[in-house]
Amino acid sequence: MFKLKPCPFCGGEARGWCRSATITQADEIDYNGYVSCTKCPAKMRSTYQHVLGPEAIADAARNWNARGAVTPPAT
Ligand SMILES: [Zn+2]
């Protein structure tokens, strides 16, 4: 299981989730992954659609954590 950094905007707890997006020509369901803050509207999406929901969430989690890392520290 991946670890989510706290929200870079408000420090709130982040939650990962996914939603089925499109049915491909092979009748597979693709998933969009999301990480959203539980306290403010901050949200990050996965870079690609994935066949497996957990992979989509992990993708979104990587994006979320990368954004947290580039946020300048509050001084
Ligand atoms: Zn937040």
N, CA, C, O and the ligand as a Tripos MOL2 file, in Angstrom:
@<TRIPOS>MOLECULE
protein
  301   299    76     0     0
PROTEIN
NO_CHARGES

@<TRIPOS>ATOM
      1 N           0.8460   -1.2040    0.0000 N.3       1 MET1
      2 CA          0.0000    0.0000    0.0000 C.3       1 MET1
      3 C           0.8760    1.2470    0.0000 C.2       1 MET1
      4 O           1.8860    1.3070    0.7020 O.2       1 MET1
      5 N           0.4890    2.2270   -0.7800 N.am      2 PHE2
      6 CA          1.2520    3.4610   -0.8680 C.3       2 PHE2
      7 C           0.9000    4.3820    0.3010 C.2       2 PHE2
      8 O          -0.1440    4.2340    0.9370 O.2       2 PHE2
      9 N           1.7690    5.3070    0.5580 N.am      3 LYS3
     10 CA          1.5520    6.2670    1.6350 C.3       3 LYS3
     11 C           1.2940    7.6330    1.0240 C.2       3 LYS3
     12 O           2.0560    8.0950    0.1740 O.2       3 LYS3
     13 N           0.2440    8.2630    1.4480 N.am      4 LEU4
     14 CA         -0.1030    9.5740    0.9210 C.3       4 LEU4
     15 C           0.3880   10.6700    1.8510 C.2       4 LEU4
     16 O           0.2290   10.6070    3.0700 O.2       4 LEU4
     17 N           0.9880   11.6730    1.2340 N.am      5 LYS5
     18 CA          1.3860   12.8400    2.0250 C.3       5 LYS5
     19 C           0.1400   13.6450    2.3870 C.2       5 LYS5
     20 O          -0.8730   13.5830    1.6910 O.2       5 LYS5
     21 N           0.2230   14.3970    3.4760 N.am      6 PRO6
     22 CA         -0.9080   15.2800    3.8020 C.3       6 PRO6
     23 C          -1.1010   16.3370    2.7240 C.2       6 PRO6
     24 O          -0.1920   16.6170    1.9430 O.2       6 PRO6
     25 N          -2.2850   16.9150    2.6900 N.am      7 CYS7
     26 CA         -2.6020   17.9400    1.7030 C.3       7 CYS7
     27 C          -1.6000   19.0850    1.7820 C.2       7 CYS7
     28 O          -1.3470   19.6110    2.8660 O.2       7 CYS7
     29 N          -1.0110   19.4870    0.6140 N.am      8 PRO8
     30 CA         -0.0320   20.5800    0.6280 C.3       8 PRO8
     31 C          -0.6670   21.9420    0.8990 C.2       8 PRO8
     32 O           0.0400   22.9080    1.1850 O.2       8 PRO8
     33 N          -1.9730   22.0250    0.8120 N.am      9 PHE9
     34 CA         -2.6440   23.3180    1.0010 C.3       9 PHE9
     35 C          -3.1330   23.5190    2.4290 C.2       9 PHE9
     36 O          -2.9630   24.5940    3.0030 O.2       9 PHE9
     37 N          -3.7410   22.4830    3.0020 N.am     10 CYS10
     38 CA         -4.3220   22.6580    4.3270 C.3      10 CYS10
     39 C          -3.8110   21.6460    5.3350 C.2      10 CYS10
     40 O          -4.1530   21.7280    6.5140 O.2      10 CYS10
     41 N          -2.9860   20.6750    4.8890 N.am     11 GLY11
     42 CA         -2.4640   19.6840    5.8170 C.3      11 GLY11
     43 C          -3.4640   18.5970    6.1740 C.2      11 GLY11
     44 O          -3.2220   17.7910    7.0720 O.2      11 GLY11
     45 N          -4.5850   18.5770    5.4690 N.am     12 GLY12
     46 CA         -5.6120   17.5880    5.7530 C.3      12 GLY12
     47 C          -5.2290   16.1960    5.2760 C.2      12 GLY12
     48 O          -4.2530   16.0190    4.5470 O.2      12 GLY12
     49 N          -5.9970   15.2350    5.6900 N.am     13 GLU13
     50 CA         -5.7510   13.8560    5.3040 C.3      13 GLU13
     51 C          -6.1800   13.6350    3.8590 C.2      13 GLU13
     52 O          -7.2390   14.1070    3.4430 O.2      13 GLU13
     53 N          -5.3520   12.9120    3.0890 N.am     14 ALA14
     54 CA         -5.6600   12.6330    1.6890 C.3      14 ALA14
     55 C          -6.2180   11.2250    1.5540 C.2      14 ALA14
     56 O          -5.8340   10.3140    2.2870 O.2      14 ALA14
     57 N          -7.1240   11.0660    0.6110 N.am     15 ARG15
     58 CA         -7.7310    9.7590    0.3560 C.3      15 ARG15
     59 C          -7.5810    9.4100   -1.1200 C.2      15 ARG15
     60 O          -7.7860   10.2550   -1.9910 O.2      15 ARG15
     61 N          -7.2220    8.1560   -1.3930 N.am     16 GLY16
     62 CA         -7.1300    7.6800   -2.7620 C.3      16 GLY16
     63 C          -8.3740    6.9000   -3.1400 C.2      16 GLY16
     64 O          -8.9090    6.1370   -2.3360 O.2      16 GLY16
     65 N          -8.8290    7.0950   -4.3620 N.am     17 TRP17
     66 CA        -10.0180    6.3850   -4.8310 C.3      17 TRP17
     67 C          -9.9620    6.3030   -6.3470 C.2      17 TRP17
     68 O          -9.1070    6.9250   -6.9770 O.2      17 TRP17
     69 N         -10.8560    5.5510   -6.9210 N.am     18 CYS18
     70 CA        -10.8510    5.4260   -8.3720 C.3      18 CYS18
     71 C         -12.2770    5.3300   -8.8850 C.2      18 CYS18
     72 O         -13.2170    5.0420   -8.1440 O.2      18 CYS18
     73 N         -12.3990    5.5800  -10.1720 N.am     19 ARG19
     74 CA        -13.7140    5.5480  -10.7970 C.3      19 ARG19
     75 C         -13.5650    4.9350  -12.1870 C.2      19 ARG19
     76 O         -12.6450    5.2740  -12.9310 O.2      19 ARG19
     77 N         -14.4490    4.0610  -12.5160 N.am     20 SER20
     78 CA        -14.3960    3.4780  -13.8520 C.3      20 SER20
     79 C         -14.6660    4.5820  -14.8700 C.2      20 SER20
     80 O         -15.5730    5.3950  -14.6910 O.2      20 SER20
     81 N         -13.8860    4.6010  -15.9200 N.am     21 ALA21
     82 CA        -13.9230    5.7240  -16.8440 C.3      21 ALA21
     83 C         -14.5210    5.3440  -18.1900 C.2      21 ALA21
     84 O         -15.5890    5.8320  -18.5590 O.2      21 ALA21
     85 N         -13.8480    4.4910  -18.9080 N.am     22 THR22
     86 CA        -14.2860    4.1790  -20.2640 C.3      22 THR22
     87 C         -14.2260    2.6780  -20.4900 C.2      22 THR22
     88 O         -13.3900    1.9900  -19.9040 O.2      22 THR22
     89 N         -15.0800    2.1870  -21.3080 N.am     23 ILE23
     90 CA        -15.0020    0.7920  -21.7440 C.3      23 ILE23
     91 C         -14.3040    0.7820  -23.0920 C.2      23 ILE23
     92 O         -14.7650    1.3920  -24.0570 O.2      23 ILE23
     93 N         -13.1860    0.0790  -23.1380 N.am     24 THR24
     94 CA        -12.3850    0.0720  -24.3590 C.3      24 THR24
     95 C         -13.0220   -0.8410  -25.3960 C.2      24 THR24
     96 O         -14.0430   -1.4850  -25.1530 O.2      24 THR24
     97 N         -12.3900   -0.8720  -26.5470 N.am     25 GLN25
     98 CA        -12.9140   -1.7210  -27.6220 C.3      25 GLN25
     99 C         -12.8170   -3.1990  -27.2610 C.2      25 GLN25
    100 O         -13.5530   -4.0220  -27.8060 O.2      25 GLN25
    101 N         -11.9170   -3.5360  -26.3500 N.am     26 ALA26
    102 CA        -11.7750   -4.9250  -25.9060 C.3      26 ALA26
    103 C         -12.7200   -5.2330  -24.7510 C.2      26 ALA26
    104 O         -12.5840   -6.2630  -24.0910 O.2      26 ALA26
    105 N         -13.6710   -4.3490  -24.5080 N.am     27 ASP27
    106 CA        -14.6400   -4.5290  -23.4290 C.3      27 ASP27
    107 C         -13.9870   -4.5490  -22.0580 C.2      27 ASP27
    108 O         -14.5210   -5.1300  -21.1130 O.2      27 ASP27
    109 N         -12.8290   -3.9120  -21.9570 N.am     28 GLU28
    110 CA        -12.2190   -3.7520  -20.6490 C.3      28 GLU28
    111 C         -12.6290   -2.4000  -20.0870 C.2      28 GLU28
    112 O         -12.8800   -1.4490  -20.8260 O.2      28 GLU28
    113 N         -12.6910   -2.3380  -18.7770 N.am     29 ILE29
    114 CA        -13.0010   -1.0670  -18.1290 C.3      29 ILE29
    115 C         -11.6980   -0.4160  -17.7010 C.2      29 ILE29
    116 O         -10.8680   -1.0370  -17.0380 O.2      29 ILE29
    117 N         -11.5290    0.8240  -18.0810 N.am     30 ASP30
    118 CA        -10.3740    1.5880  -17.6280 C.3      30 ASP30
    119 C         -10.7700    2.4380  -16.4370 C.2      30 ASP30
    120 O         -11.9100    2.8900  -16.3280 O.2      30 ASP30
    121 N          -9.8200    2.6490  -15.5530 N.am     31 TYR31
    122 CA        -10.0840    3.4130  -14.3420 C.3      31 TYR31
    123 C          -9.2610    4.6850  -14.3030 C.2      31 TYR31
    124 O          -8.0800    4.6840  -14.6490 O.2      31 TYR31
    125 N          -9.8780    5.7450  -13.8890 N.am     32 ASN32
    126 CA         -9.1550    6.9520  -13.5130 C.3      32 ASN32
    127 C          -8.9510    6.9140  -12.0080 C.2      32 ASN32
    128 O          -9.8870    6.6560  -11.2510 O.2      32 ASN32
    129 N          -7.7170    7.1730  -11.5780 N.am     33 GLY33
    130 CA         -7.4330    7.2290  -10.1480 C.3      33 GLY33
    131 C          -7.4250    8.6660   -9.6700 C.2      33 GLY33
    132 O          -7.0650    9.5760  -10.4170 O.2      33 GLY33
    133 N          -7.8200    8.8670   -8.4310 N.am     34 TYR34
    134 CA         -7.8270   10.2090   -7.8570 C.3      34 TYR34
    135 C          -7.2850   10.1560   -6.4430 C.2      34 TYR34
    136 O          -7.4270    9.1540   -5.7430 O.2      34 TYR34
    137 N          -6.6650   11.2470   -6.0380 N.am     35 VAL35
    138 CA         -6.3870   11.4730   -4.6320 C.3      35 VAL35
    139 C          -6.9990   12.8150   -4.2870 C.2      35 VAL35
    140 O          -6.7160   13.8140   -4.9480 O.2      35 VAL35
    141 N          -7.8170   12.8500   -3.2790 N.am     36 SER36
    142 CA         -8.4270   14.1160   -2.9060 C.3      36 SER36
    143 C          -8.2660   14.3430   -1.4110 C.2      36 SER36
    144 O          -8.1470   13.4110   -0.6160 O.2      36 SER36
    145 N          -8.2700   15.6240   -1.0700 N.am     37 CYS37
    146 CA         -8.1630   16.0170    0.3280 C.3      37 CYS37
    147 C          -9.5320   15.8560    0.9910 C.2      37 CYS37
    148 O         -10.5650   16.1050    0.3700 O.2      37 CYS37
    149 N          -9.5280   15.4370    2.2560 N.am     38 THR38
    150 CA        -10.8030   15.2620    2.9550 C.3      38 THR38
    151 C         -11.3040   16.5780    3.5570 C.2      38 THR38
    152 O         -12.4200   16.6400    4.0720 O.2      38 THR38
    153 N         -10.4810   17.6280    3.4920 N.am     39 LYS39
    154 CA        -10.8690   18.8890    4.1320 C.3      39 LYS39
    155 C         -11.0500   20.0470    3.1680 C.2      39 LYS39
    156 O         -11.8030   20.9770    3.4580 O.2      39 LYS39
    157 N         -10.3680   20.0070    2.0170 N.am     40 CYS40
    158 CA        -10.4870   21.1040    1.0580 C.3      40 CYS40
    159 C         -10.6340   20.5090   -0.3390 C.2      40 CYS40
    160 O         -10.4980   19.2950   -0.4950 O.2      40 CYS40
    161 N         -10.9080   21.3240   -1.3610 N.am     41 PRO41
    162 CA        -11.1900   20.7720   -2.6970 C.3      41 PRO41
    163 C          -9.9660   20.2850   -3.4650 C.2      41 PRO41
    164 O         -10.0930   19.9440   -4.6410 O.2      41 PRO41
    165 N          -8.8100   20.2410   -2.8600 N.am     42 ALA42
    166 CA         -7.6150   19.8120   -3.5800 C.3      42 ALA42
    167 C          -7.7980   18.3900   -4.1110 C.2      42 ALA42
    168 O          -8.2610   17.5010   -3.3970 O.2      42 ALA42
    169 N          -7.4220   18.1940   -5.3860 N.am     43 LYS43
    170 CA         -7.5760   16.8780   -5.9960 C.3      43 LYS43
    171 C          -6.5070   16.6770   -7.0430 C.2      43 LYS43
    172 O          -6.1260   17.6190   -7.7390 O.2      43 LYS43
    173 N          -6.0130   15.4400   -7.1590 N.am     44 MET44
    174 CA         -5.0290   15.1060   -8.1760 C.3      44 MET44
    175 C          -5.4850   13.8520   -8.9010 C.2      44 MET44
    176 O          -5.9820   12.9090   -8.2850 O.2      44 MET44
    177 N          -5.3100   13.8510  -10.2170 N.am     45 ARG45
    178 CA         -5.7570   12.7230  -11.0220 C.3      45 ARG45
    179 C          -4.5760   11.8720  -11.4600 C.2      45 ARG45
    180 O          -3.4340   12.3320  -11.4760 O.2      45 ARG45
    181 N          -4.8620   10.6370  -11.8120 N.am     46 SER46
    182 CA         -3.8220    9.7790  -12.3710 C.3      46 SER46
    183 C          -3.4210   10.2890  -13.7510 C.2      46 SER46
    184 O          -4.2090   10.9260  -14.4500 O.2      46 SER46
    185 N          -2.1750    9.9930  -14.1280 N.am     47 THR47
    186 CA         -1.6740   10.4560  -15.4180 C.3      47 THR47
    187 C          -2.3520    9.7090  -16.5640 C.2      47 THR47
    188 O          -2.6750   10.2970  -17.5960 O.2      47 THR47
    189 N          -2.5620    8.4220  -16.3740 N.am     48 TYR48
    190 CA         -3.1650    7.5920  -17.4070 C.3      48 TYR48
    191 C          -4.3540    6.8360  -16.8320 C.2      48 TYR48
    192 O          -4.5350    6.7550  -15.6170 O.2      48 TYR48
    193 N          -5.1500    6.2940  -17.7220 N.am     49 GLN49
    194 CA         -6.1840    5.3660  -17.3000 C.3      49 GLN49
    195 C          -5.5690    3.9760  -17.1860 C.2      49 GLN49
    196 O          -4.7030    3.6050  -17.9780 O.2      49 GLN49
    197 N          -6.0190    3.2180  -16.2040 N.am     50 HIS50
    198 CA         -5.4560    1.9080  -15.9300 C.3      50 HIS50
    199 C          -6.5410    0.8410  -15.9630 C.2      50 HIS50
    200 O          -7.7150    1.1050  -15.7010 O.2      50 HIS50
    201 N          -6.1140   -0.3680  -16.2920 N.am     51 VAL51
    202 CA         -7.0630   -1.4810  -16.3290 C.3      51 VAL51
    203 C          -7.4600   -1.8810  -14.9070 C.2      51 VAL51
    204 O          -8.5920   -2.2960  -14.6600 O.2      51 VAL51
    205 N          -6.5120   -1.7500  -13.9800 N.am     52 LEU52
    206 CA         -6.7790   -2.1210  -12.5940 C.3      52 LEU52
    207 C          -6.9590   -0.8790  -11.7320 C.2      52 LEU52
    208 O          -6.1420    0.0410  -11.7790 O.2      52 LEU52
    209 N          -8.0080   -0.8570  -10.9600 N.am     53 GLY53
    210 CA         -8.2910    0.2850  -10.0980 C.3      53 GLY53
    211 C          -7.1490    0.6310   -9.1560 C.2      53 GLY53
    212 O          -6.7710    1.7990   -9.0620 O.2      53 GLY53
    213 N          -6.5820   -0.3640   -8.4480 N.am     54 PRO54
    214 CA         -5.4920   -0.0430   -7.5210 C.3      54 PRO54
    215 C          -4.2950    0.6100   -8.2070 C.2      54 PRO54
    216 O          -3.6370    1.4690   -7.6200 O.2      54 PRO54
    217 N          -4.0090    0.2050   -9.4520 N.am     55 GLU55
    218 CA         -2.9070    0.8480  -10.1830 C.3      55 GLU55
    219 C          -3.2360    2.2970  -10.4940 C.2      55 GLU55
    220 O          -2.3650    3.1650  -10.4450 O.2      55 GLU55
    221 N          -4.4910    2.5530  -10.8130 N.am     56 ALA56
    222 CA         -4.9080    3.9290  -11.0880 C.3      56 ALA56
    223 C          -4.7530    4.7950   -9.8440 C.2      56 ALA56
    224 O          -4.3230    5.9450   -9.9260 O.2      56 ALA56
    225 N          -5.1100    4.2290   -8.6890 N.am     57 ILE57
    226 CA         -4.9640    4.9910   -7.4460 C.3      57 ILE57
    227 C          -3.4910    5.2260   -7.1440 C.2      57 ILE57
    228 O          -3.1100    6.3140   -6.7130 O.2      57 ILE57
    229 N          -2.6580    4.2060   -7.3690 N.am     58 ALA58
    230 CA         -1.2230    4.3570   -7.1090 C.3      58 ALA58
    231 C          -0.6280    5.4270   -8.0120 C.2      58 ALA58
    232 O           0.2460    6.1840   -7.5900 O.2      58 ALA58
    233 N          -1.0970    5.4910   -9.2540 N.am     59 ASP59
    234 CA         -0.6350    6.5080  -10.1860 C.3      59 ASP59
    235 C          -1.0090    7.8990   -9.6680 C.2      59 ASP59
    236 O          -0.1760    8.8060   -9.6480 O.2      59 ASP59
    237 N          -2.2420    8.0560   -9.2590 N.am     60 ALA60
    238 CA         -2.6750    9.3420   -8.7150 C.3      60 ALA60
    239 C          -1.8980    9.6820   -7.4500 C.2      60 ALA60
    240 O          -1.5810   10.8450   -7.2020 O.2      60 ALA60
    241 N          -1.5920    8.6640   -6.6520 N.am     61 ALA61
    242 CA         -0.8460    8.9000   -5.4140 C.3      61 ALA61
    243 C           0.5630    9.4100   -5.7070 C.2      61 ALA61
    244 O           1.0770   10.2760   -4.9980 O.2      61 ALA61
    245 N           1.1820    8.8660   -6.7590 N.am     62 ARG62
    246 CA          2.5180    9.3560   -7.1350 C.3      62 ARG62
    247 C           2.4500   10.8290   -7.5080 C.2      62 ARG62
    248 O           3.3080   11.6160   -7.1100 O.2      62 ARG62
    249 N           1.4270   11.2000   -8.2730 N.am     63 ASN63
    250 CA          1.2770   12.5990   -8.6640 C.3      63 ASN63
    251 C           1.0350   13.4760   -7.4390 C.2      63 ASN63
    252 O           1.6100   14.5550   -7.2990 O.2      63 ASN63
    253 N           0.1790   12.9870   -6.5700 N.am     64 TRP64
    254 CA         -0.1380   13.7540   -5.3570 C.3      64 TRP64
    255 C           1.1210   13.9760   -4.5240 C.2      64 TRP64
    256 O           1.3970   15.0980   -4.0990 O.2      64 TRP64
    257 N           1.8750   12.9200   -4.2940 N.am     65 ASN65
    258 CA          3.0630   13.0300   -3.4570 C.3      65 ASN65
    259 C           4.1280   13.8890   -4.1270 C.2      65 ASN65
    260 O           4.8610   14.6010   -3.4420 O.2      65 ASN65
    261 N           4.2270   13.8360   -5.4580 N.am     66 ALA66
    262 CA          5.2050   14.6530   -6.1640 C.3      66 ALA66
    263 C           4.8600   16.1320   -6.0130 C.2      66 ALA66
    264 O           5.7510   16.9660   -5.8500 O.2      66 ALA66
    265 N           3.5660   16.4590   -6.0690 N.am     67 ARG67
    266 CA          3.1770   17.8580   -5.9180 C.3      67 ARG67
    267 C           3.4760   18.3470   -4.5030 C.2      67 ARG67
    268 O           3.9140   19.4790   -4.3010 O.2      67 ARG67
    269 N           3.2320   17.4750   -3.5330 N.am     68 GLY68
    270 CA          3.5210   17.8620   -2.1530 C.3      68 GLY68
    271 C           4.9870   18.1850   -1.9690 C.2      68 GLY68
    272 O           5.3490   19.0570   -1.1790 O.2      68 GLY68
    273 N           5.8480   17.4600   -2.7210 N.am     69 ALA69
    274 CA          7.2800   17.6240   -2.5450 C.3      69 ALA69
    275 C           7.7560   18.9630   -3.0930 C.2      69 ALA69
    276 O           8.7350   19.5160   -2.5920 O.2      69 ALA69
    277 N           7.0830   19.4980   -4.1140 N.am     70 VAL70
    278 CA          7.5590   20.7360   -4.7220 C.3      70 VAL70
    279 C           6.9380   21.9680   -4.0510 C.2      70 VAL70
    280 O           7.2900   23.1010   -4.3800 O.2      70 VAL70
    281 N           6.0310   21.7470   -3.1280 N.am     71 THR71
    282 CA          5.4530   22.8900   -2.4310 C.3      71 THR71
    283 C           6.4900   23.5010   -1.4980 C.2      71 THR71
    284 O           7.0340   22.7950   -0.6490 O.2      71 THR71
    285 N           6.7770   24.7830   -1.6300 N.am     72 PRO72
    286 CA          7.7870   25.3930   -0.7630 C.3      72 PRO72
    287 C           7.3330   25.3590    0.6920 C.2      72 PRO72
    288 O           6.1530   25.5580    0.9840 O.2      72 PRO72
    289 N           8.2650   25.1090    1.5980 N.am     73 PRO73
    290 CA          7.8880   25.0420    3.0120 C.3      73 PRO73
    291 C           7.4420   26.4100    3.5270 C.2      73 PRO73
    292 O           7.9830   27.4410    3.1280 O.2      73 PRO73
    293 N           6.4800   26.4060    4.3910 N.am     74 ALA74
    294 CA          6.0030   27.6570    4.9880 C.3      74 ALA74
    295 C           7.0410   28.1480    5.9880 C.2      74 ALA74
    296 O           7.5310   27.3850    6.8210 O.2      74 ALA74
    297 N           7.3570   29.3900    5.8980 N.am     75 THR75
    298 CA          8.3700   29.9380    6.8000 C.3      75 THR75
    299 C           7.7540   30.9660    7.7460 C.2      75 THR75
    300 O           8.4580   31.5360    8.5800 O.2      75 THR75
    301 ZN         -6.5790   20.1570    1.7750 Zn       76 ZN76
@<TRIPOS>BOND
     1     1     2 1
     2     2     3 1
     3     3     4 2
     4     3     5 am
     5     5     6 1
     6     6     7 1
     7     7     8 2
     8     7     9 am
     9     9    10 1
    10    10    11 1
    11    11    12 2
    12    11    13 am
    13    13    14 1
    14    14    15 1
    15    15    16 2
    16    15    17 am
    17    17    18 1
    18    18    19 1
    19    19    20 2
    20    19    21 am
    21    21    22 1
    22    22    23 1
    23    23    24 2
    24    23    25 am
    25    25    26 1
    26    26    27 1
    27    27    28 2
    28    27    29 am
    29    29    30 1
    30    30    31 1
    31    31    32 2
    32    31    33 am
    33    33    34 1
    34    34    35 1
    35    35    36 2
    36    35    37 am
    37    37    38 1
    38    38    39 1
    39    39    40 2
    40    39    41 am
    41    41    42 1
    42    42    43 1
    43    43    44 2
    44    43    45 am
    45    45    46 1
    46    46    47 1
    47    47    48 2
    48    47    49 am
    49    49    50 1
    50    50    51 1
    51    51    52 2
    52    51    53 am
    53    53    54 1
    54    54    55 1
    55    55    56 2
    56    55    57 am
    57    57    58 1
    58    58    59 1
    59    59    60 2
    60    59    61 am
    61    61    62 1
    62    62    63 1
    63    63    64 2
    64    63    65 am
    65    65    66 1
    66    66    67 1
    67    67    68 2
    68    67    69 am
    69    69    70 1
    70    70    71 1
    71    71    72 2
    72    71    73 am
    73    73    74 1
    74    74    75 1
    75    75    76 2
    76    75    77 am
    77    77    78 1
    78    78    79 1
    79    79    80 2
    80    79    81 am
    81    81    82 1
    82    82    83 1
    83    83    84 2
    84    83    85 am
    85    85    86 1
    86    86    87 1
    87    87    88 2
    88    87    89 am
    89    89    90 1
    90    90    91 1
    91    91    92 2
    92    91    93 am
    93    93    94 1
    94    94    95 1
    95    95    96 2
    96    95    97 am
    97    97    98 1
    98    98    99 1
    99    99   100 2
   100    99   101 am
   101   101   102 1
   102   102   103 1
   103   103   104 2
   104   103   105 am
   105   105   106 1
   106   106   107 1
   107   107   108 2
   108   107   109 am
   109   109   110 1
   110   110   111 1
   111   111   112 2
   112   111   113 am
   113   113   114 1
   114   114   115 1
   115   115   116 2
   116   115   117 am
   117   117   118 1
   118   118   119 1
   119   119   120 2
   120   119   121 am
   121   121   122 1
   122   122   123 1
   123   123   124 2
   124   123   125 am
   125   125   126 1
   126   126   127 1
   127   127   128 2
   128   127   129 am
   129   129   130 1
   130   130   131 1
   131   131   132 2
   132   131   133 am
   133   133   134 1
   134   134   135 1
   135   135   136 2
   136   135   137 am
   137   137   138 1
   138   138   139 1
   139   139   140 2
   140   139   141 am
   141   141   142 1
   142   142   143 1
   143   143   144 2
   144   143   145 am
   145   145   146 1
   146   146   147 1
   147   147   148 2
   148   147   149 am
   149   149   150 1
   150   150   151 1
   151   151   152 2
   152   151   153 am
   153   153   154 1
   154   154   155 1
   155   155   156 2
   156   155   157 am
   157   157   158 1
   158   158   159 1
   159   159   160 2
   160   159   161 am
   161   161   162 1
   162   162   163 1
   163   163   164 2
   164   163   165 am
   165   165   166 1
   166   166   167 1
   167   167   168 2
   168   167   169 am
   169   169   170 1
   170   170   171 1
   171   171   172 2
   172   171   173 am
   173   173   174 1
   174   174   175 1
   175   175   176 2
   176   175   177 am
   177   177   178 1
   178   178   179 1
   179   179   180 2
   180   179   181 am
   181   181   182 1
   182   182   183 1
   183   183   184 2
   184   183   185 am
   185   185   186 1
   186   186   187 1
   187   187   188 2
   188   187   189 am
   189   189   190 1
   190   190   191 1
   191   191   192 2
   192   191   193 am
   193   193   194 1
   194   194   195 1
   195   195   196 2
   196   195   197 am
   197   197   198 1
   198   198   199 1
   199   199   200 2
   200   199   201 am
   201   201   202 1
   202   202   203 1
   203   203   204 2
   204   203   205 am
   205   205   206 1
   206   206   207 1
   207   207   208 2
   208   207   209 am
   209   209   210 1
   210   210   211 1
   211   211   212 2
   212   211   213 am
   213   213   214 1
   214   214   215 1
   215   215   216 2
   216   215   217 am
   217   217   218 1
   218   218   219 1
   219   219   220 2
   220   219   221 am
   221   221   222 1
   222   222   223 1
   223   223   224 2
   224   223   225 am
   225   225   226 1
   226   226   227 1
   227   227   228 2
   228   227   229 am
   229   229   230 1
   230   230   231 1
   231   231   232 2
   232   231   233 am
   233   233   234 1
   234   234   235 1
   235   235   236 2
   236   235   237 am
   237   237   238 1
   238   238   239 1
   239   239   240 2
   240   239   241 am
   241   241   242 1
   242   242   243 1
   243   243   244 2
   244   243   245 am
   245   245   246 1
   246   246   247 1
   247   247   248 2
   248   247   249 am
   249   249   250 1
   250   250   251 1
   251   251   252 2
   252   251   253 am
   253   253   254 1
   254   254   255 1
   255   255   256 2
   256   255   257 am
   257   257   258 1
   258   258   259 1
   259   259   260 2
   260   259   261 am
   261   261   262 1
   262   262   263 1
   263   263   264 2
   264   263   265 am
   265   265   266 1
   266   266   267 1
   267   267   268 2
   268   267   269 am
   269   269   270 1
   270   270   271 1
   271   271   272 2
   272   271   273 am
   273   273   274 1
   274   274   275 1
   275   275   276 2
   276   275   277 am
   277   277   278 1
   278   278   279 1
   279   279   280 2
   280   279   281 am
   281   281   282 1
   282   282   283 1
   283   283   284 2
   284   283   285 am
   285   285   286 1
   286   286   287 1
   287   287   288 2
   288   287   289 am
   289   289   290 1
   290   290   291 1
   291   291   292 2
   292   291   293 am
   293   293   294 1
   294   294   295 1
   295   295   296 2
   296   295   297 am
   297   297   298 1
   298   298   299 1
   299   299   300 2
@<TRIPOS>SUBSTRUCTURE
     1 MET1         2 RESIDUE 1 A MET
     2 PHE2         6 RESIDUE 1 A PHE
     3 LYS3        10 RESIDUE 1 A LYS
     4 LEU4        14 RESIDUE 1 A LEU
     5 LYS5        18 RESIDUE 1 A LYS
     6 PRO6        22 RESIDUE 1 A PRO
     7 CYS7        26 RESIDUE 1 A CYS
     8 PRO8        30 RESIDUE 1 A PRO
     9 PHE9        34 RESIDUE 1 A PHE
    10 CYS10       38 RESIDUE 1 A CYS
    11 GLY11       42 RESIDUE 1 A GLY
    12 GLY12       46 RESIDUE 1 A GLY
    13 GLU13       50 RESIDUE 1 A GLU
    14 ALA14       54 RESIDUE 1 A ALA
    15 ARG15       58 RESIDUE 1 A ARG
    16 GLY16       62 RESIDUE 1 A GLY
    17 TRP17       66 RESIDUE 1 A TRP
    18 CYS18       70 RESIDUE 1 A CYS
    19 ARG19       74 RESIDUE 1 A ARG
    20 SER20       78 RESIDUE 1 A SER
    21 ALA21       82 RESIDUE 1 A ALA
    22 THR22       86 RESIDUE 1 A THR
    23 ILE23       90 RESIDUE 1 A ILE
    24 THR24       94 RESIDUE 1 A THR
    25 GLN25       98 RESIDUE 1 A GLN
    26 ALA26      102 RESIDUE 1 A ALA
    27 ASP27      106 RESIDUE 1 A ASP
    28 GLU28      110 RESIDUE 1 A GLU
    29 ILE29      114 RESIDUE 1 A ILE
    30 ASP30      118 RESIDUE 1 A ASP
    31 TYR31      122 RESIDUE 1 A TYR
    32 ASN32      126 RESIDUE 1 A ASN
    33 GLY33      130 RESIDUE 1 A GLY
    34 TYR34      134 RESIDUE 1 A TYR
    35 VAL35      138 RESIDUE 1 A VAL
    36 SER36      142 RESIDUE 1 A SER
    37 CYS37      146 RESIDUE 1 A CYS
    38 THR38      150 RESIDUE 1 A THR
    39 LYS39      154 RESIDUE 1 A LYS
    40 CYS40      158 RESIDUE 1 A CYS
    41 PRO41      162 RESIDUE 1 A PRO
    42 ALA42      166 RESIDUE 1 A ALA
    43 LYS43      170 RESIDUE 1 A LYS
    44 MET44      174 RESIDUE 1 A MET
    45 ARG45      178 RESIDUE 1 A ARG
    46 SER46      182 RESIDUE 1 A SER
    47 THR47      186 RESIDUE 1 A THR
    48 TYR48      190 RESIDUE 1 A TYR
    49 GLN49      194 RESIDUE 1 A GLN
    50 HIS50      198 RESIDUE 1 A HIS
    51 VAL51      202 RESIDUE 1 A VAL
    52 LEU52      206 RESIDUE 1 A LEU
    53 GLY53      210 RESIDUE 1 A GLY
    54 PRO54      214 RESIDUE 1 A PRO
    55 GLU55      218 RESIDUE 1 A GLU
    56 ALA56      222 RESIDUE 1 A ALA
    57 ILE57      226 RESIDUE 1 A ILE
    58 ALA58      230 RESIDUE 1 A ALA
    59 ASP59      234 RESIDUE 1 A ASP
    60 ALA60      238 RESIDUE 1 A ALA
    61 ALA61      242 RESIDUE 1 A ALA
    62 ARG62      246 RESIDUE 1 A ARG
    63 ASN63      250 RESIDUE 1 A ASN
    64 TRP64      254 RESIDUE 1 A TRP
    65 ASN65      258 RESIDUE 1 A ASN
    66 ALA66      262 RESIDUE 1 A ALA
    67 ARG67      266 RESIDUE 1 A ARG
    68 GLY68      270 RESIDUE 1 A GLY
    69 ALA69      274 RESIDUE 1 A ALA
    70 VAL70      278 RESIDUE 1 A VAL
    71 THR71      282 RESIDUE 1 A THR
    72 PRO72      286 RESIDUE 1 A PRO
    73 PRO73      290 RESIDUE 1 A PRO
    74 ALA74      294 RESIDUE 1 A ALA
    75 THR75      298 RESIDUE 1 A THR
    76 ZN76       301 GROUP 0 **** ****
